[in-house]
Amino acid sequence: MREFLARRGLDDDVLDGGAEELVRRWEQAARDAERERYPFVMEDWLNELDVRQILSELVAAVPGALASALEARLADADHRVRAATQATATCGWGDALAARQGWTAERQWWYWRRPRAVNDDFDG
């Protein structure tokens, strides 16, 4: 797993924490989105969405039992993120990148979401 994460250029704290650290970060993203106002800027939100993308790739790459355990943890955070965000017409990273990466709003739904209540500096 460490090698899988290292190939994605992740920080040492994520490499050391592995899947647990990534899931913890996604759960924190859910809590952040649920706040009265999302406290960060767009770049921070996109980084949180990238964590979810890495988790998606990790689930697809690990053995069945581990994938099932990860999916169970993700289900709650995913539900919370969906409830605390709104759908967008375009991918957060832009539709051109989404096309190059093969992302779709159905499979990588997180890239087509943004917090409902955002701080004034969210888009800039």
HELIX and SHEET records of a PDB file:
HELIX    1   1 ARG A    2  ALA A    6  1                                   5    
HELIX    2   2 ASP A   12  GLU A   34  1                                  23    
HELIX    3   3 MET A   42  ALA A   61  1                                  20    
HELIX    4   4 GLY A   64  ALA A   84  1                                  21    
HELIX    5   5 ASP A   95  GLN A  101  1                                   7    
HELIX    6   6 TRP A  109  TRP A  112  5                                   4    
SHEET    1   A 2 THR A  85  ALA A  87  0                                        
SHEET    2   A 2 ARG A 113  PRO A 115 -1                                        
END                                                                             
